[in-house]
């Protein structure tokens, strides 16, 4: 496999330091915000519920909801993170076509914005923030496959760009889920996303037309963890048309989210990880939300 070094050495040094100093934006324990979606049997999105339809727990203890809303109109910030490593070169055409359509039916001009990053041996910003879907589509035409895979570095770099944007923050990953050249591991990538309220959606390229990996389950498991732990979900299309539907379903879900906030009963500023569980009143409904958060570390009281 040939390797493609697309970034200067200086960027590699920055990523090396990033491995030791991941993104450190923690949640202030005075208020915790939780974005989530609700689905019924068959994956149908449920969009007409109220605060009384939910109970929230932190580390198994019930919490009082202070704010509740439907977030379909909140500004949306999207990072499209495209695997451009040599392992997906034969599927790149399908990926580019499907991703281009995603922007046209997801972004609302003057309200939402997105950027495109690719990752292989390094991480490249292909197109900075814009609300112009045509500009983003043209950027995807410039993707060239080759090199090793730095998926986790890509997640952290995308998180850095999303971290301080107002509104909702989401990463959409298109990859086989393998990583063989990042400076951090899966846990570090997850921590960066969780600390910055970034929801990860992942679309696996492992079963789409083309050469198949011998052990696709490893990559699929990585993508599943990145998505599930942050409140998103992973999809596993088998054909090019399934790939387009996968992008469409992510766009639909981003328009069907709820938001709640609560003041945790645990007020210690100890930097610990707190487990979140949103429970619907109806047992046949399923909730997708991040699994927890990191409390801010400091002096309480």
Secondary structure, 3 states (H helix, E strand, C coil): CCCCCCCCHHHHHHHHHHHHCCCCCCECCCCEEEEEEEECHHHCECCCCCHHHEEEEECCEEECEEEEEECCCCCEEEEEEEECCHHHHHHHHHHHHHHHHHHHHHCCCCCCEEEEEEECCCEEEEEEEECCHHHHHHHHCCCCCCCCCCHHHHHHHHHHHHCCCCCEEEEEEEECCCCCCCCCCHHHHHHHHHHCCEEEEEEECCCCCCCCCCCHHHHHHHHHHHHHCCCCCEECCCCHHHHHHHHHHHHHHHCCCEEEEECCCCCCCECCEEEEEEEECCCCCEEEECCEEEECECCCC
